[in-house]
Amino acid sequence: MLPAGFNVGCAQRPPYIPRMLDAVARSFAQLGDPRLRWVILKSLAIAALFYILLWIGAWFLAQATPTVQISWLGETASGWLTDVLRFLVGLAAFVLPLFLFPAFFGIIVSLFLEEVADAVEDRYYPHLGKAPGVPIWVGIWSGVKFFLLLVAINVVLLPIYIVLLFFPLLSVVLFCVVNGYLCSVEYFELVGLRRQRMAEVTALRRAWRGRVWYAGILIAAAGIVPFLNLLAPVLGTALMVHVRQTLAPVPPAPQWTAPVR
């Protein structure tokens, strides 16, 4: 079943598709903005520092790998096993931080996404004025929570991904659809909570879940492209700011009042 809000039409494209493409183009175009460049550079610097510290810790762990002593194998075979074990631990010490680097970057850049949203609004929507913003601890918790949820759901789906290795395109589609939903919730809330309460943000996201989900799919797709994945949080925030401005507000729910007798 397609996400709610998807309008199938052969004669005419849904009106939000050109708007979405325009939002994507604007997000990429603003990467040259000094304010966005500064966010990217300082996030990369902090993530690189964490990477180096993690690599040093993993290297010391590899050096502390115990010597294998199995009497019935003899010294030669035991020494060979020790060398293999230390090689594997050393390889893991080098590779694992490399794979975790985008995750580190994503968590760290979440601290500065307020600056990204401010830059986009100042350039394209100056009439909105300064947003009250989101407390920094909310940004930290949001980034960590999103990362843990992303890992947990993809671990649960790992058996399906393995089966779909024989159908690579389907595997990519499933990944983008599932993670796109998570991205849509995370980034829309991040942008929305700067100006609205959670109840209002949730109501608006649910009313326009199709458009928001499609934006999340684009963000998730950017996250699996090498090098582009480092820019995905910044691009995702910029994109969601534009998407948010295309959505009509949701009228408040009618309040129930007791009948007058």
Secondary structure as UniProt FT lines:
FT   TURN            4..5
FT   HELIX           16..29
FT   HELIX           30..32
FT   HELIX           34..63
FT   HELIX           71..73
FT   HELIX           74..109
FT   HELIX           110..112
FT   HELIX           113..124
FT   HELIX           126..128
FT   HELIX           136..156
FT   HELIX           158..163
FT   HELIX           164..166
FT   HELIX           168..192
FT   TURN            193..195
FT   HELIX           198..207
FT   HELIX           209..222
FT   TURN            223..224
FT   TURN            226..227
FT   HELIX           228..246
//
